[in-house]
Amino acid sequence: MEIIATCSYTKARVGKVSLPHQVVDTPVFMPVGTQGTLKGVTPQQLREIGIQIMLSNTYHLGNEPGEEVMNEAGGLHKFMGWDRALLTDSGGFQMVSLIKLTTLTEKGVDFIHPKNGSRMLLTPEKSMAIQNSIGADIMMQLDDVVSSTVTDKKRVEEATHRSIRWLDRCISAHSRPAEQYLFPIIQGGLHEDLRHECLEAMTKRHTKGFAVGGLSGGESKDDFWKTVTISTDGLPANKPRYLMGVGYAADLVVCTALGCDMFDCVFPTRTARFGSALVPTGQLTIKSKEFAKDFNPIQADCPCHTCKTYTRAYVHMLFRMQHPSACHMLTIHNVTYQFTLMKSMRESIIADRFPDFIRKTLGRFYPTIGDYPSWIVDALHSVNVSVG
Amino acid sequence: MEDGKTQQMLLTFKKYEKDLKIAGPVCMLFTKTGCIPHLTQETLSYLNEHLLNTTTFYEIPAPTITDFQETLQVHDGDCAELFCLSHSCLTCLLVQDPTKKAPKGYNTNKSVSIWTNGGRVNLTPTSYMSIVEALRPDIFESLSDGDVVETDSKKRVLKSVDRSLKFVEECIEICKNSKKLGNSKMICAIQGGHILKERKRFCKELSVLTKGSELVWGYTLDAPKDISDATKEIINCIREELDAGKPILVPGVGHPLSLIDYMKEGVFFFDSSYVAGLVEKKLALTYKMFSVDECVIDGESVNEGALKKFEETIDLSDKSYKTAFISIVDDCSCYTCKNHTCGYIHHLINVNEMLAPVLLTIHNLHHHLSFFKLLRSCIEKKVPFDTIKATLLHVNGKEEMV
């Protein structure tokens, strides 16, 4: 990773991460294409927007089309026709979201597929094998993910230690270290001591980057930002820091200020399919009747194809018709919105005017001083930016 | 005999004082609410420019726009603007959705029923024409009672003819008095069911109704997907009793062999709803095309065997495509074939991903419109239709023809 610029107020930095398929500008938001596709959108459209890296999900791809087919296809890049960077998660997050259907041991995680009842034992070795066949530029270790809302510290401690052991198993099993970069995932729940323990252990392993995990799972925002900043403090400066599961604009701005470089979240693309457009002032529920007579574009200054071509009223009509193209139109807009946000962020950091950018951007979400959530005020205060 | 029918394969339309000329055969793009299912204008633009006429027709079924009264009331402009379509396109409003079979038995002497997302809507000529006025399409279908099948009684058929003629008359009257429909043209749905005599009666009386009127631009016929002798007689009847130079639209016809059959009868205005139907069934068009120069096969030698063996599609949901990492059609230049494989599309279909119908639509439209382009060049070079058909079968044959 090459650091292009650092903010002289906050912990933000702009970088270039050289990956086998693509050099990626950070901070970056990675849209999520779970099953080897960003729902309804072609790779060409993503390229047009400027997307350099996207995410896909090991658990889903491991089921369909499966490891064998992925191998025959020559990897996910070839399979889905995407020649830029890819990142795969380990399949571990499903542990938290499908907890009723899993059995956890030191060996690995036993999954039962919710739809067809099929069994899969996901071990660190198996996760590496599937991710190796997928061939993403960045792969994630299999970690013992514990929800941040779990209060039993013993369980969190167990999970932290296991994650470290599983990291080593992942590093051993990883068969393509030159072509794929394995990232450890810093765990430790909301416990500062466990976080430090994990940071110390994991940073000893020589990897090209790190992820901060175990957050965005329902914990309080106060705990959230404090844990993020503890984590970034303990990570080396010259390697990318990937904060998993973060995608709301305000969160992206604050966490960049706290020193994170990479983000992913299903929110922008999911909310698009449900008829919600992301705009600088928040969200527009295009499906709602108030837009039936609005012949403006979704966002006046947005460069995306949807805003240049269609009116709110038209997208509204298509949503009410359940026309699939409506989802595609909003997905293109929301992905562009996120991309433009990150691009502007990078530009302001390079110009060393990030605090102004923060105030201007957040100011549109929180027009009245009193609107600012206290966690944002506190988090930004910790990095020398005053808002609210 | 053929020359007389093919002579007029030219559509002309006057828009903004310009005389637009579109060489037939023409494939109108089927839409729902002005948007091709699964595509946006961005993905539509992947289609090579030469496949879309300089003037593109967009087909809008009334059931996909009727629900939006509050938008229609406020919008001041034509429907091309409402649907965010470019200025260089022509819009055509149809009463029914050609991809859906309307439930039987709901039309009355005063109204025709259509089914929108909100449910059944009764359209009288007045209420229908108010929708037409709000939309101002370039072309609109006349309101008519087409709810007739072969098993219906003669009485029912007679009723549909009488009602439809009355509806046409009322639509024309409303149009005359409308200040907003000065530039819109009408296509008349030809009724009469399976009784040729009734078809004749309809056409004769329609001719009287529309004599001297510049409003009627063409006709539309609810024709079967595969042409029959009865259909040929009806088409002849339209030609004899009405204006032989005006185009006849046959929504839903799209099978390559059917297209040739209909063109042989002088019909050259079609829509792409056939493609939409294929995409719903996860089918991809694969029949081979040919160049005009390859058309040397003797037209007389079309054999039944080759007809039966003709396969126009493959089913990408079939498991046999799981590891087929080849394009749908080997030398196809469409976005889907240049960038994606059958194996990938099969996966997308298998896991219900929205990109599957997007990629299928792009390929199928490309293939379908390429065939239209091929047909246009064959017709230009005056290749007989039987020869075109024989060549198509030969090129797609599995056995060598002597």
Interface residues (C-beta under 8 A of the other chain):
Chain A: Q35 G36 T37 L38 K39 G40 V41 T42 P43 Q44 Q45 E48 H60 E64 P65 V69 E72 A73 G74 K78 F79 M80 G81 K289 A292 K293 F295 H305 T306 T309 Y310 T311 A313 Y314 H316 M317 L318 R320 M321 Q322 H323 P324 S325 C327 H328 M329 I332
Chain B: K32 T33 G34 C35 I36 P37 H38 L39 T40 Q41 E42 T43 Y46 T64 I65 D67 F68 E70 T71 V74 H75 L82 F83 C84 N117 K322 T323 F325 Y335 N339 H340 T341 G343 Y344 H347 L348 N350 V351 E353 M354 L355 P357 V358 L359
